[in-house]
Amino acid sequence: MSALPGAPLRPSLRLLGDDLVGRILDEAHELLRDPGVRVQDPEAVALLAGAGAEVAGEVVRIPARLVAAALATAPGSFDLHDRSGAPAVRYGAGVVQFDPGSSGVNVLDPATGDHRPSTADDLVRLVRVAEMLPAYDAQSTAIVCGDVPAGVGDLYRLFLVLLGSAKPIVTGAFSPRGTTAMVDLLALDAGGREALAARPRAVFDVCPSPPLTWTEFGARNLLDLARARVPAEMVSMPLAGGAAPVTLVGSVVQHAAECLAGVVIHQLAGPGAPIVWGGAPSIVDMRTGVTPMGAIETAMLDVAYAQVGRALGLPTHGYLGATDGKVLDAQAGLESGIGALVGALAGIDLISGAGMLDSLRCQSAEKLVLDAEGIAMARRLLGGVATPTATLATAMIRAAGPEARFLEQPETRRLFRGEQLLPSPVIDRASLRAWEDEGRPDTRARARERVEELLAAYRRPALDPGVEAAMTDLVRAVGVPHGLAADLPGVAAARA
C-alpha cells in the first residue's frame, strides 16, 4: 500500500507472491500446449488454426505467442454505461463495484420464507429493489423466469431488466445463438449497434466448462460478443477436488489456462474488444459433494485468480457475497459479509453474488437489502482512516475541554457523516428497550419492511415509448415461436 503524506492508506489483500503468479502462468501455458484445450465451435477452431495453433479434432494446442498477441490487444479498462450514456461501472479503474447475483432458479418467498420457482414478476420485484439501492452499481438478470419458455429465457429476462432499470446490466446467453437477439435488444435501447459498441450498457458472462473446455455455446458467444464490441466477462468455474485439482493453487492454474484460451479466441475474432478476467470457482465439500459458495476457500480462489488477472493487465470480476444458507440467518450474514469484504479488499472490479442463497440457486430481495449493508461496510473500510483536520486530535480535545463537549463542536457536526457509516434500519443499533417496544423484529422482518419501503419509493426510469415498443416487438417475434405467451409475463408488473 502507498499513499500521499497524510492521505489514508487503502487496505488490500493479496494471497500470491509475484513469483507464484509467474509459476501459475508458466504452468497455464504448459497446459495450453499439453494437453491443450477442447474447443467445440468449428469457427473458433478455424480461427485458432489459421493463427498457428495446432489442431487435432476438438483439441487445440495454443502457443505462447498467440496468448501474448491476444493480451497485447485486450484493453486494460473500459466502462459500462447507464441509459443516459454516462459511465457507471468502471472496469480496470481501481474501483470496487457490486451487482446482484444472477440465474437463480428459485426465490425466497417474502411471505412464507419458502423457496419456490422464480417467475417474471419476481424478477420485476428484484430489479426495482436493486434499482433503489446505491450499493448496486449494476443490475443483473437475477433469476430464471420459470413462466417463460427456456428457449427465449435469456432474452426475456434482459428485456424485463431494461424495462425497469437505467443501470448497467450483467447478463449472459446460455445457448449457441442466444447472443444475437440480446445484442439486438440492447442496440434498440442504445440507439443502434454503433452506439452500443461506443457506450456498452451490458456485459455478458461467458463460461468455459471445467476442465479446459470451451463448449460450442461458450466459444460462439465469445466470437459474437467480440464482433459486436459488447464486453465479455469470462466466468471460469474450476471446482477444486471435483473438476479441478484439489489444491487451491492448482485450481487457479486451471482457471488461468481456461481464461487465457478464452482471451485468444475472443481477440482473434475482434482485436481490442473488451473482455474481463472473471470466474465463479468453488471447492467441492468432500463430506457432502456440494460446491459451497460461502466457503472461505471459495473466496480465496477468487482473490488469487483476480490477482493473476491484474498481473496480466486485465479487468477483473468475482462471484462473492453469496451464501450456502437457506434463509436470512446468521450463516447467511456471516458468509455473505465475509465474501463481500474479502472481494473488496482484493480490489476486484465488479463483484457479483449479492442476494443469493442456497449456493446460488435462490435469490432474495430481502437479502439484497441486507447485503447492501455489508457492501457499505466493506466500502467504508476501503476508505481507510482520513486526516480531515489540521491537527489529528489536539485542537478538538482542547476545544472540548475537560467537560468533553465534543458533541457541541462544529467539527463534529461537519465531519461525522464522512467518518461514520450510518446504516439503514435493517441494521439494529437501538437499545434493548427500544427493540422490545417495536415488537422484537428480527433481521428478516426488518429486511421485509425495508423492501416494501423501497418498492413504494420506486419510480420507473424513463424509456422512450418508441424504443419500448420496438423492444417489445423484437421479444414477441423471437419468443412466440418458442411458446412465449402473448400477454408477456411480468410486463404488466414492470409497467405498473
Secondary structure, DSSP 8 states (H G I E B T S, - for coil): ----TTS--------S-HHHHHHHHHHHHHHHHTT-EEE--HHHHHHHHHHT-EEETTEEE--HHHHHHHHHHS-S-EEEE-TTS-EEEEETSS--EEEE---BSEEE-TTT--EEE--HHHHHHHHHHHHH-TT-SSEE--B--TTS-GGGHHHHHHHHHHHH--S-EEEE--STTHHHHHHHHHHHHHTSHHHHHHS--EEEEE--BTTTEE-HHHHHHHHHHHHHT--EEEEE--EETTTB-SSHHHHHHHHHHHHHHHHHHHHHHSTT--EEEEE--EE--TTT----TT-HHHHHHHHHHHHHHHHTT--BEEE-S--S-SSSSHHHHHHHHHHHHHHHHTT-SEEEEETEETTTTEE-HHHHHHHHHHHHHHHHHHH-----SSSSSHHHHHHHTTTT-GGGSHHHHHHHHHHS----TTS--S-HHHHHHTT---HHHHHHHHHHHHHHH-------HHHHHHHHHHHHHHHGGGT--TT-TTHHHHH-
